[in-house]
Amino acid sequence: MPAEKAAEIRAAYDSPMSVRECAAKFGLYSGTITRAIRAAGGTIRAKGPVPRTADPAAVERAYVGQGKTLREISREFGISERVASRILREEAGVELRCGPRLRHSGGFW
């Protein structure tokens, strides 16, 4: 495989796409993708989901400036509500507002 093609595959993998996604994009087998990434000086990540995060300033703007909920932010940025909460509290220094409380019509919980 030409070095330019291997470098293109590695760039896609570093974007980050999975080996499987790169194989689909380039029409090659997964093993070929893995060899191309290594030939271009890359290393293969462990299997599993790619950790997702978001820019703390953008999350803060959405929460404070636009009044969005954690659920809306999680959907917009592709992160969990827990991650959105952590970003706001720990990275952006924002105090979270209280959300609506669940109400129970009576009887036992």
Backbone as XML, in Angstrom:
<?xml version="1.0"?>
<chain id="A" units="angstrom">
  <residue number="1" name="MET">
    <atom name="N" x="0.846" y="-1.178" z="0.000"/>
    <atom name="CA" x="0.000" y="0.000" z="0.000"/>
    <atom name="C" x="0.893" y="1.244" z="0.000"/>
  </residue>
  <residue number="2" name="PRO">
    <atom name="N" x="0.556" y="2.229" z="-0.806"/>
    <atom name="CA" x="1.348" y="3.462" z="-0.851"/>
    <atom name="C" x="1.322" y="4.189" z="0.507"/>
  </residue>
  <residue number="3" name="ALA">
    <atom name="N" x="2.431" y="4.833" z="0.832"/>
    <atom name="CA" x="2.555" y="5.540" z="2.106"/>
    <atom name="C" x="1.490" y="6.626" z="2.252"/>
  </residue>
  <residue number="4" name="GLU">
    <atom name="N" x="1.132" y="7.284" z="1.127"/>
    <atom name="CA" x="0.127" y="8.341" z="1.192"/>
    <atom name="C" x="-1.236" y="7.784" z="1.609"/>
  </residue>
  <residue number="5" name="LYS">
    <atom name="N" x="-1.576" y="6.609" z="1.092"/>
    <atom name="CA" x="-2.855" y="5.973" z="1.426"/>
    <atom name="C" x="-2.853" y="5.544" z="2.893"/>
  </residue>
  <residue number="6" name="ALA">
    <atom name="N" x="-1.727" y="4.991" z="3.357"/>
    <atom name="CA" x="-1.616" y="4.582" z="4.761"/>
    <atom name="C" x="-1.757" y="5.796" z="5.669"/>
  </residue>
  <residue number="7" name="ALA">
    <atom name="N" x="-1.152" y="6.918" z="5.287"/>
    <atom name="CA" x="-1.251" y="8.146" z="6.078"/>
    <atom name="C" x="-2.691" y="8.660" z="6.097"/>
  </residue>
  <residue number="8" name="GLU">
    <atom name="N" x="-3.395" y="8.540" z="4.985"/>
    <atom name="CA" x="-4.798" y="8.959" z="4.915"/>
    <atom name="C" x="-5.662" y="8.099" z="5.832"/>
  </residue>
  <residue number="9" name="ILE">
    <atom name="N" x="-5.396" y="6.801" z="5.850"/>
    <atom name="CA" x="-6.139" y="5.886" z="6.719"/>
    <atom name="C" x="-5.848" y="6.207" z="8.180"/>
  </residue>
  <residue number="10" name="ARG">
    <atom name="N" x="-4.565" y="6.444" z="8.495"/>
    <atom name="CA" x="-4.216" y="6.782" z="9.877"/>
    <atom name="C" x="-4.897" y="8.077" z="10.304"/>
  </residue>
  <residue number="11" name="ALA">
    <atom name="N" x="-4.936" y="9.070" z="9.435"/>
    <atom name="CA" x="-5.593" y="10.338" z="9.770"/>
    <atom name="C" x="-7.077" y="10.112" z="10.079"/>
  </residue>
  <residue number="12" name="ALA">
    <atom name="N" x="-7.725" y="9.261" z="9.302"/>
    <atom name="CA" x="-9.135" y="8.950" z="9.555"/>
    <atom name="C" x="-9.276" y="8.231" z="10.898"/>
  </residue>
  <residue number="13" name="TYR">
    <atom name="N" x="-8.369" y="7.302" z="11.180"/>
    <atom name="CA" x="-8.403" y="6.549" z="12.439"/>
    <atom name="C" x="-8.164" y="7.479" z="13.626"/>
  </residue>
  <residue number="14" name="ASP">
    <atom name="N" x="-7.293" y="8.455" z="13.453"/>
    <atom name="CA" x="-6.989" y="9.401" z="14.529"/>
    <atom name="C" x="-8.080" y="10.455" z="14.715"/>
  </residue>
  <residue number="15" name="SER">
    <atom name="N" x="-9.099" y="10.451" z="13.855"/>
    <atom name="CA" x="-10.117" y="11.520" z="13.866"/>
    <atom name="C" x="-11.117" y="11.527" z="15.022"/>
  </residue>
  <residue number="16" name="PRO">
    <atom name="N" x="-11.511" y="10.599" z="15.797"/>
    <atom name="CA" x="-11.219" y="9.178" z="15.802"/>
    <atom name="C" x="-12.347" y="8.346" z="15.204"/>
  </residue>
  <residue number="17" name="MET">
    <atom name="N" x="-12.007" y="7.573" z="14.213"/>
    <atom name="CA" x="-12.911" y="6.557" z="13.678"/>
    <atom name="C" x="-12.407" y="5.215" z="14.194"/>
  </residue>
  <residue number="18" name="SER">
    <atom name="N" x="-13.267" y="4.221" z="14.215"/>
    <atom name="CA" x="-12.844" y="2.884" z="14.604"/>
    <atom name="C" x="-12.215" y="2.187" z="13.402"/>
  </residue>
  <residue number="19" name="VAL">
    <atom name="N" x="-11.536" y="1.081" z="13.652"/>
    <atom name="CA" x="-10.972" y="0.283" z="12.558"/>
    <atom name="C" x="-12.098" y="-0.155" z="11.627"/>
  </residue>
  <residue number="20" name="ARG">
    <atom name="N" x="-13.206" y="-0.568" z="12.194"/>
    <atom name="CA" x="-14.351" y="-1.018" z="11.399"/>
    <atom name="C" x="-14.903" y="0.110" z="10.527"/>
  </residue>
  <residue number="21" name="GLU">
    <atom name="N" x="-15.010" y="1.318" z="11.096"/>
    <atom name="CA" x="-15.494" y="2.465" z="10.324"/>
    <atom name="C" x="-14.530" y="2.820" z="9.199"/>
  </residue>
  <residue number="22" name="CYS">
    <atom name="N" x="-13.226" y="2.741" z="9.478"/>
    <atom name="CA" x="-12.228" y="3.004" z="8.432"/>
    <atom name="C" x="-12.325" y="1.959" z="7.330"/>
  </residue>
  <residue number="23" name="ALA">
    <atom name="N" x="-12.521" y="0.707" z="7.714"/>
    <atom name="CA" x="-12.636" y="-0.362" z="6.724"/>
    <atom name="C" x="-13.818" y="-0.099" z="5.801"/>
  </residue>
  <residue number="24" name="ALA">
    <atom name="N" x="-14.939" y="0.328" z="6.374"/>
    <atom name="CA" x="-16.120" y="0.628" z="5.560"/>
    <atom name="C" x="-15.861" y="1.830" z="4.662"/>
  </residue>
  <residue number="25" name="LYS">
    <atom name="N" x="-15.227" y="2.862" z="5.211"/>
    <atom name="CA" x="-14.969" y="4.078" z="4.432"/>
    <atom name="C" x="-14.049" y="3.819" z="3.250"/>
  </residue>
  <residue number="26" name="PHE">
    <atom name="N" x="-12.987" y="3.046" z="3.468"/>
    <atom name="CA" x="-11.984" y="2.819" z="2.432"/>
    <atom name="C" x="-12.216" y="1.533" z="1.626"/>
  </residue>
  <residue number="27" name="GLY">
    <atom name="N" x="-13.240" y="0.758" z="2.002"/>
    <atom name="CA" x="-13.539" y="-0.472" z="1.268"/>
    <atom name="C" x="-12.464" y="-1.527" z="1.418"/>
  </residue>
  <residue number="28" name="LEU">
    <atom name="N" x="-11.881" y="-1.628" z="2.607"/>
    <atom name="CA" x="-10.799" y="-2.584" z="2.864"/>
    <atom name="C" x="-11.163" y="-3.457" z="4.058"/>
  </residue>
  <residue number="29" name="TYR">
    <atom name="N" x="-10.422" y="-4.558" z="4.213"/>
    <atom name="CA" x="-10.609" y="-5.420" z="5.370"/>
    <atom name="C" x="-10.021" y="-4.759" z="6.614"/>
  </residue>
  <residue number="30" name="SER">
    <atom name="N" x="-10.536" y="-5.129" z="7.786"/>
    <atom name="CA" x="-10.050" y="-4.573" z="9.045"/>
    <atom name="C" x="-8.561" y="-4.830" z="9.245"/>
  </residue>
  <residue number="31" name="GLY">
    <atom name="N" x="-8.108" y="-6.018" z="8.881"/>
    <atom name="CA" x="-6.687" y="-6.347" z="9.016"/>
    <atom name="C" x="-5.811" y="-5.450" z="8.156"/>
  </residue>
  <residue number="32" name="THR">
    <atom name="N" x="-6.290" y="-5.117" z="6.973"/>
    <atom name="CA" x="-5.555" y="-4.211" z="6.083"/>
    <atom name="C" x="-5.484" y="-2.816" z="6.693"/>
  </residue>
  <residue number="33" name="ILE">
    <atom name="N" x="-6.575" y="-2.384" z="7.291"/>
    <atom name="CA" x="-6.614" y="-1.074" z="7.956"/>
    <atom name="C" x="-5.619" y="-1.055" z="9.104"/>
  </residue>
  <residue number="34" name="THR">
    <atom name="N" x="-5.620" y="-2.095" z="9.921"/>
    <atom name="CA" x="-4.707" y="-2.171" z="11.066"/>
    <atom name="C" x="-3.251" y="-2.106" z="10.599"/>
  </residue>
  <residue number="35" name="ARG">
    <atom name="N" x="-2.918" y="-2.856" z="9.559"/>
    <atom name="CA" x="-1.538" y="-2.840" z="9.040"/>
    <atom name="C" x="-1.175" y="-1.459" z="8.491"/>
  </residue>
  <residue number="36" name="ALA">
    <atom name="N" x="-2.114" y="-0.803" z="7.821"/>
    <atom name="CA" x="-1.852" y="0.530" z="7.265"/>
    <atom name="C" x="-1.610" y="1.551" z="8.378"/>
  </residue>
  <residue number="37" name="ILE">
    <atom name="N" x="-2.388" y="1.484" z="9.434"/>
    <atom name="CA" x="-2.223" y="2.409" z="10.566"/>
    <atom name="C" x="-0.848" y="2.218" z="11.190"/>
  </residue>
  <residue number="38" name="ARG">
    <atom name="N" x="-0.472" y="0.976" z="11.404"/>
    <atom name="CA" x="0.855" y="0.696" z="11.989"/>
    <atom name="C" x="1.971" y="1.106" z="11.041"/>
  </residue>
  <residue number="39" name="ALA">
    <atom name="N" x="1.781" y="0.887" z="9.743"/>
    <atom name="CA" x="2.802" y="1.276" z="8.759"/>
    <atom name="C" x="2.997" y="2.792" z="8.736"/>
  </residue>
  <residue number="40" name="ALA">
    <atom name="N" x="1.934" y="3.530" z="9.053"/>
    <atom name="CA" x="2.011" y="4.995" z="9.075"/>
    <atom name="C" x="2.458" y="5.515" z="10.438"/>
  </residue>
  <residue number="41" name="GLY">
    <atom name="N" x="2.891" y="4.606" z="11.324"/>
    <atom name="CA" x="3.420" y="5.014" z="12.628"/>
    <atom name="C" x="2.391" y="5.121" z="13.723"/>
  </residue>
  <residue number="42" name="GLY">
    <atom name="N" x="1.180" y="4.662" z="13.478"/>
    <atom name="CA" x="0.124" y="4.738" z="14.485"/>
    <atom name="C" x="0.065" y="3.497" z="15.349"/>
  </residue>
  <residue number="43" name="THR">
    <atom name="N" x="-0.697" y="3.578" z="16.410"/>
    <atom name="CA" x="-0.956" y="2.424" z="17.270"/>
    <atom name="C" x="-2.458" y="2.206" z="17.325"/>
  </residue>
  <residue number="44" name="ILE">
    <atom name="N" x="-2.835" y="0.979" z="17.550"/>
    <atom name="CA" x="-4.245" y="0.606" z="17.581"/>
    <atom name="C" x="-4.776" y="0.790" z="18.996"/>
  </residue>
  <residue number="45" name="ARG">
    <atom name="N" x="-5.904" y="1.483" z="19.125"/>
    <atom name="CA" x="-6.539" y="1.697" z="20.421"/>
    <atom name="C" x="-7.187" y="0.411" z="20.915"/>
  </residue>
  <residue number="46" name="ALA">
    <atom name="N" x="-7.428" y="0.354" z="22.209"/>
    <atom name="CA" x="-8.163" y="-0.768" z="22.784"/>
    <atom name="C" x="-9.591" y="-0.734" z="22.254"/>
  </residue>
  <residue number="47" name="LYS">
    <atom name="N" x="-10.205" y="-1.900" z="22.147"/>
    <atom name="CA" x="-11.587" y="-1.960" z="21.680"/>
    <atom name="C" x="-12.506" y="-1.348" z="22.723"/>
  </residue>
  <residue number="48" name="GLY">
    <atom name="N" x="-13.598" y="-0.821" z="22.262"/>
    <atom name="CA" x="-14.580" y="-0.224" z="23.154"/>
    <atom name="C" x="-14.988" y="1.130" z="22.637"/>
  </residue>
  <residue number="49" name="PRO">
    <atom name="N" x="-15.953" y="1.733" z="23.308"/>
    <atom name="CA" x="-16.429" y="3.029" z="22.846"/>
    <atom name="C" x="-15.358" y="4.109" z="22.997"/>
  </residue>
  <residue number="50" name="VAL">
    <atom name="N" x="-15.401" y="5.060" z="22.097"/>
    <atom name="CA" x="-14.491" y="6.196" z="22.158"/>
    <atom name="C" x="-15.027" y="7.156" z="23.213"/>
  </residue>
  <residue number="51" name="PRO">
    <atom name="N" x="-14.198" y="7.509" z="24.218"/>
    <atom name="CA" x="-14.703" y="8.438" z="25.222"/>
    <atom name="C" x="-15.058" y="9.778" z="24.593"/>
  </residue>
  <residue number="52" name="ARG">
    <atom name="N" x="-16.172" y="10.302" z="24.960"/>
    <atom name="CA" x="-16.617" y="11.564" z="24.388"/>
    <atom name="C" x="-16.574" y="12.651" z="25.451"/>
  </residue>
  <residue number="53" name="THR">
    <atom name="N" x="-16.225" y="13.821" z="25.030"/>
    <atom name="CA" x="-16.228" y="14.988" z="25.901"/>
    <atom name="C" x="-16.659" y="16.185" z="25.070"/>
  </residue>
  <residue number="54" name="ALA">
    <atom name="N" x="-16.776" y="17.298" z="25.707"/>
    <atom name="CA" x="-17.204" y="18.507" z="25.007"/>
    <atom name="C" x="-16.437" y="19.690" z="25.573"/>
  </residue>
  <residue number="55" name="ASP">
    <atom name="N" x="-16.382" y="20.754" z="24.814"/>
    <atom name="CA" x="-15.714" y="21.974" z="25.232"/>
    <atom name="C" x="-16.470" y="22.577" z="26.421"/>
  </residue>
  <residue number="56" name="PRO">
    <atom name="N" x="-15.798" y="22.731" z="27.567"/>
    <atom name="CA" x="-16.482" y="23.261" z="28.748"/>
    <atom name="C" x="-17.134" y="24.629" z="28.515"/>
  </residue>
  <residue number="57" name="ALA">
    <atom name="N" x="-16.480" y="25.501" z="27.755"/>
    <atom name="CA" x="-17.055" y="26.825" z="27.493"/>
    <atom name="C" x="-18.349" y="26.711" z="26.688"/>
  </residue>
  <residue number="58" name="ALA">
    <atom name="N" x="-18.387" y="25.803" z="25.726"/>
    <atom name="CA" x="-19.595" y="25.620" z="24.914"/>
    <atom name="C" x="-20.727" y="25.029" z="25.752"/>
  </residue>
  <residue number="59" name="VAL">
    <atom name="N" x="-20.388" y="24.082" z="26.628"/>
    <atom name="CA" x="-21.403" y="23.490" z="27.499"/>
    <atom name="C" x="-21.939" y="24.550" z="28.461"/>
  </residue>
  <residue number="60" name="GLU">
    <atom name="N" x="-21.047" y="25.379" z="28.998"/>
    <atom name="CA" x="-21.475" y="26.451" z="29.905"/>
    <atom name="C" x="-22.391" y="27.451" z="29.191"/>
  </residue>
  <residue number="61" name="ARG">
    <atom name="N" x="-22.050" y="27.813" z="27.960"/>
    <atom name="CA" x="-22.909" y="28.734" z="27.197"/>
    <atom name="C" x="-24.307" y="28.146" z="27.002"/>
  </residue>
  <residue number="62" name="ALA">
    <atom name="N" x="-24.358" y="26.865" z="26.690"/>
    <atom name="CA" x="-25.655" y="26.221" z="26.469"/>
    <atom name="C" x="-26.469" y="26.180" z="27.759"/>
  </residue>
  <residue number="63" name="TYR">
    <atom name="N" x="-25.796" y="25.892" z="28.883"/>
    <atom name="CA" x="-26.497" y="25.743" z="30.166"/>
    <atom name="C" x="-26.870" y="27.087" z="30.776"/>
  </residue>
  <residue number="64" name="VAL">
    <atom name="N" x="-25.908" y="27.985" z="30.863"/>
    <atom name="CA" x="-26.133" y="29.270" z="31.520"/>
    <atom name="C" x="-26.762" y="30.280" z="30.555"/>
  </residue>
  <residue number="65" name="GLY">
    <atom name="N" x="-26.139" y="30.439" z="29.399"/>
    <atom name="CA" x="-26.585" y="31.461" z="28.458"/>
    <atom name="C" x="-27.895" y="31.144" z="27.764"/>
  </residue>
  <residue number="66" name="GLN">
    <atom name="N" x="-28.073" y="29.876" z="27.411"/>
    <atom name="CA" x="-29.270" y="29.494" z="26.660"/>
    <atom name="C" x="-30.314" y="28.802" z="27.518"/>
  </residue>
  <residue number="67" name="GLY">
    <atom name="N" x="-29.968" y="28.493" z="28.762"/>
    <atom name="CA" x="-30.927" y="27.883" z="29.682"/>
    <atom name="C" x="-31.296" y="26.450" z="29.360"/>
  </residue>
  <residue number="68" name="LYS">
    <atom name="N" x="-30.435" y="25.753" z="28.634"/>
    <atom name="CA" x="-30.743" y="24.365" z="28.270"/>
    <atom name="C" x="-30.596" y="23.443" z="29.474"/>
  </residue>
  <residue number="69" name="THR">
    <atom name="N" x="-31.323" y="22.333" z="29.436"/>
    <atom name="CA" x="-31.236" y="21.331" z="30.490"/>
    <atom name="C" x="-30.066" y="20.399" z="30.228"/>
  </residue>
  <residue number="70" name="LEU">
    <atom name="N" x="-29.705" y="19.610" z="31.248"/>
    <atom name="CA" x="-28.634" y="18.627" z="31.066"/>
    <atom name="C" x="-29.005" y="17.629" z="29.965"/>
  </residue>
  <residue number="71" name="ARG">
    <atom name="N" x="-30.265" y="17.263" z="29.903"/>
    <atom name="CA" x="-30.706" y="16.326" z="28.867"/>
    <atom name="C" x="-30.509" y="16.927" z="27.476"/>
  </residue>
  <residue number="72" name="GLU">
    <atom name="N" x="-30.899" y="18.187" z="27.306"/>
    <atom name="CA" x="-30.741" y="18.850" z="26.005"/>
    <atom name="C" x="-29.258" y="18.975" z="25.635"/>
  </residue>
  <residue number="73" name="ILE">
    <atom name="N" x="-28.438" y="19.307" z="26.624"/>
    <atom name="CA" x="-26.996" y="19.425" z="26.385"/>
    <atom name="C" x="-26.405" y="18.078" z="26.018"/>
  </residue>
  <residue number="74" name="SER">
    <atom name="N" x="-26.807" y="17.034" z="26.723"/>
    <atom name="CA" x="-26.255" y="15.708" z="26.436"/>
    <atom name="C" x="-26.584" y="15.277" z="25.012"/>
  </residue>
  <residue number="75" name="ARG">
    <atom name="N" x="-27.774" y="15.572" z="24.556"/>
    <atom name="CA" x="-28.157" y="15.226" z="23.185"/>
    <atom name="C" x="-27.415" y="16.083" z="22.156"/>
  </residue>
  <residue number="76" name="GLU">
    <atom name="N" x="-27.266" y="17.372" z="22.455"/>
    <atom name="CA" x="-26.603" y="18.281" z="21.523"/>
    <atom name="C" x="-25.122" y="17.940" z="21.342"/>
  </residue>
  <residue number="77" name="PHE">
    <atom name="N" x="-24.440" y="17.605" z="22.447"/>
    <atom name="CA" x="-23.004" y="17.373" z="22.396"/>
    <atom name="C" x="-22.628" y="15.892" z="22.292"/>
  </residue>
  <residue number="78" name="GLY">
    <atom name="N" x="-23.617" y="15.003" z="22.329"/>
    <atom name="CA" x="-23.322" y="13.571" z="22.219"/>
    <atom name="C" x="-22.612" y="13.004" z="23.435"/>
  </residue>
  <residue number="79" name="ILE">
    <atom name="N" x="-22.958" y="13.519" z="24.611"/>
    <atom name="CA" x="-22.373" y="13.053" z="25.865"/>
    <atom name="C" x="-23.501" y="12.664" z="26.807"/>
  </residue>
  <residue number="80" name="SER">
    <atom name="N" x="-23.169" y="11.961" z="27.884"/>
    <atom name="CA" x="-24.208" y="11.588" z="28.843"/>
    <atom name="C" x="-24.538" y="12.786" z="29.738"/>
  </residue>
  <residue number="81" name="GLU">
    <atom name="N" x="-25.670" y="12.719" z="30.407"/>
    <atom name="CA" x="-26.042" y="13.772" z="31.345"/>
    <atom name="C" x="-25.031" y="13.857" z="32.482"/>
  </residue>
  <residue number="82" name="ARG">
    <atom name="N" x="-24.513" y="12.707" z="32.890"/>
    <atom name="CA" x="-23.513" y="12.675" z="33.958"/>
    <atom name="C" x="-22.242" y="13.411" z="33.537"/>
  </residue>
  <residue number="83" name="VAL">
    <atom name="N" x="-21.800" y="13.182" z="32.296"/>
    <atom name="CA" x="-20.609" y="13.872" z="31.794"/>
    <atom name="C" x="-20.876" y="15.368" z="31.683"/>
  </residue>
  <residue number="84" name="ALA">
    <atom name="N" x="-22.058" y="15.741" z="31.196"/>
    <atom name="CA" x="-22.412" y="17.164" z="31.101"/>
    <atom name="C" x="-22.382" y="17.813" z="32.481"/>
  </residue>
  <residue number="85" name="SER">
    <atom name="N" x="-22.920" y="17.125" z="33.472"/>
    <atom name="CA" x="-22.926" y="17.635" z="34.842"/>
    <atom name="C" x="-21.499" y="17.801" z="35.364"/>
  </residue>
  <residue number="86" name="ARG">
    <atom name="N" x="-20.652" y="16.809" z="35.120"/>
    <atom name="CA" x="-19.261" y="16.876" z="35.580"/>
    <atom name="C" x="-18.523" y="18.024" z="34.917"/>
  </residue>
  <residue number="87" name="ILE">
    <atom name="N" x="-18.714" y="18.193" z="33.612"/>
    <atom name="CA" x="-18.055" y="19.295" z="32.888"/>
    <atom name="C" x="-18.472" y="20.635" z="33.487"/>
  </residue>
  <residue number="88" name="LEU">
    <atom name="N" x="-19.762" y="20.798" z="33.738"/>
    <atom name="CA" x="-20.250" y="22.069" z="34.276"/>
    <atom name="C" x="-19.700" y="22.336" z="35.678"/>
  </residue>
  <residue number="89" name="ARG">
    <atom name="N" x="-19.742" y="21.319" z="36.541"/>
    <atom name="CA" x="-19.305" y="21.512" z="37.921"/>
    <atom name="C" x="-17.791" y="21.619" z="38.041"/>
  </residue>
  <residue number="90" name="GLU">
    <atom name="N" x="-17.076" y="20.659" z="37.476"/>
    <atom name="CA" x="-15.641" y="20.552" z="37.717"/>
    <atom name="C" x="-14.786" y="21.367" z="36.764"/>
  </residue>
  <residue number="91" name="GLU">
    <atom name="N" x="-15.186" y="21.471" z="35.521"/>
    <atom name="CA" x="-14.347" y="22.156" z="34.538"/>
    <atom name="C" x="-14.774" y="23.596" z="34.290"/>
  </residue>
  <residue number="92" name="ALA">
    <atom name="N" x="-16.082" y="23.861" z="34.351"/>
    <atom name="CA" x="-16.560" y="25.222" z="34.096"/>
    <atom name="C" x="-16.880" y="25.969" z="35.388"/>
  </residue>
  <residue number="93" name="GLY">
    <atom name="N" x="-16.926" y="25.249" z="36.518"/>
    <atom name="CA" x="-17.193" y="25.891" z="37.801"/>
    <atom name="C" x="-18.598" y="26.429" z="37.951"/>
  </residue>
  <residue number="94" name="VAL">
    <atom name="N" x="-19.558" y="25.788" z="37.310"/>
    <atom name="CA" x="-20.951" y="26.251" z="37.345"/>
    <atom name="C" x="-21.711" y="25.482" z="38.423"/>
  </residue>
  <residue number="95" name="GLU">
    <atom name="N" x="-22.514" y="26.201" z="39.199"/>
    <atom name="CA" x="-23.388" y="25.546" z="40.170"/>
    <atom name="C" x="-24.658" y="25.125" z="39.429"/>
  </residue>
  <residue number="96" name="LEU">
    <atom name="N" x="-25.003" y="23.864" z="39.540"/>
    <atom name="CA" x="-26.165" y="23.353" z="38.817"/>
    <atom name="C" x="-27.456" y="23.837" z="39.449"/>
  </residue>
  <residue number="97" name="ARG">
    <atom name="N" x="-28.428" y="24.145" z="38.603"/>
    <atom name="CA" x="-29.734" y="24.535" z="39.112"/>
    <atom name="C" x="-30.526" y="23.263" z="39.407"/>
  </residue>
  <residue number="98" name="CYS">
    <atom name="N" x="-31.500" y="23.390" z="40.276"/>
    <atom name="CA" x="-32.339" y="22.250" z="40.639"/>
    <atom name="C" x="-33.337" y="21.997" z="39.521"/>
  </residue>
  <residue number="99" name="GLY">
    <atom name="N" x="-33.485" y="20.757" z="39.151"/>
    <atom name="CA" x="-34.443" y="20.392" z="38.125"/>
    <atom name="C" x="-35.810" y="20.153" z="38.723"/>
  </residue>
  <residue number="100" name="PRO">
    <atom name="N" x="-36.783" y="19.845" z="37.880"/>
    <atom name="CA" x="-38.132" y="19.573" z="38.389"/>
    <atom name="C" x="-38.129" y="18.311" z="39.237"/>
  </residue>
  <residue number="101" name="ARG">
    <atom name="N" x="-38.871" y="18.341" z="40.284"/>
    <atom name="CA" x="-38.970" y="17.187" z="41.171"/>
    <atom name="C" x="-40.071" y="16.258" z="40.665"/>
  </residue>
  <residue number="102" name="LEU">
    <atom name="N" x="-39.845" y="14.981" z="40.818"/>
    <atom name="CA" x="-40.885" y="14.021" z="40.455"/>
    <atom name="C" x="-41.972" y="14.057" z="41.516"/>
  </residue>
  <residue number="103" name="ARG">
    <atom name="N" x="-43.163" y="14.075" z="41.090"/>
    <atom name="CA" x="-44.284" y="14.108" z="42.038"/>
    <atom name="C" x="-44.986" y="12.760" z="41.977"/>
  </residue>
  <residue number="104" name="HIS">
    <atom name="N" x="-45.424" y="12.349" z="43.134"/>
    <atom name="CA" x="-46.113" y="11.072" z="43.245"/>
    <atom name="C" x="-47.551" y="11.337" z="43.661"/>
  </residue>
  <residue number="105" name="SER">
    <atom name="N" x="-48.500" y="10.715" z="42.984"/>
    <atom name="CA" x="-49.902" y="11.012" z="43.216"/>
    <atom name="C" x="-50.436" y="10.401" z="44.512"/>
  </residue>
  <residue number="106" name="GLY">
    <atom name="N" x="-49.692" y="9.591" z="45.166"/>
    <atom name="CA" x="-50.150" y="8.990" z="46.419"/>
    <atom name="C" x="-49.753" y="7.539" z="46.467"/>
  </residue>
  <residue number="107" name="GLY">
    <atom name="N" x="-49.991" y="6.909" z="47.583"/>
    <atom name="CA" x="-49.639" y="5.515" z="47.738"/>
    <atom name="C" x="-48.149" y="5.362" z="48.035"/>
  </residue>
  <residue number="108" name="PHE">
    <atom name="N" x="-47.657" y="4.179" z="47.744"/>
    <atom name="CA" x="-46.256" y="3.886" z="48.030"/>
    <atom name="C" x="-45.381" y="4.201" z="46.838"/>
  </residue>
  <residue number="109" name="TRP">
    <atom name="N" x="-44.144" y="4.527" z="47.101"/>
    <atom name="CA" x="-43.177" y="4.780" z="46.029"/>
    <atom name="C" x="-42.854" y="3.487" z="45.430"/>
  </residue>
</chain>
